[in-house]
Amino acid sequence: MGQNADWQARWRVQRKAEIERLHQVAAEQAQQLTEARSEIEIAALKRENAILRMALAHERKRHAEANARAAKPAPPPIDPDGEIARLKEWIHFLRTELQETREWYEDESHRKGIMTFSTYGKLMKCLHPDGKPSDAEKSEACALLGQWKQDGDRARRQAR
């Protein structure tokens, strides 16, 4: 063989070796890719499994609560007269509490010189542009304003 033929033979051997090496690298990378895909798929399936477990636990809890509600005996019948009496007593208690709170607020307002809600409401009723107060309402509002002013001055003097 000639020198050129030897060179071509060596070149073919090198190329075949290079091709074989590249095939091995490609096979290794394909194997790694397959393993990576498997790991990703396993992770996704684990997440889905965890979500399904949580949903199952939620459904079991909801089912148990529904069974507990269904199994709970009916409440005893309410005596209407007793219930009405109890509610009337409660309303009386709340009205008493409200009256005490209003009295406390009025006392504190006078002591500190703050305008009471009733005075403020009557003044605003007279001053509102849509309202047409009578002369009696106007005179009452003016009297309340003057009284409030005197009380405020007195409270400021006493605070000194």
Secondary structure, DSSP 8 states (H G I E B T S, - for coil): --HHHHHHHHHHHHHHHHHHHHHHHHHHHHHHHHHHHHHHHHHHHHHHHHHHHHHHHHHHHHHHHHHHHHHS-------HHHHHHHHHHHHHHHHHHHHHHHHHHHHHHHHHT---HHHHHHHHHHH-TT----HHHHHHHHHHHHHHHHHHHHHHHHH-
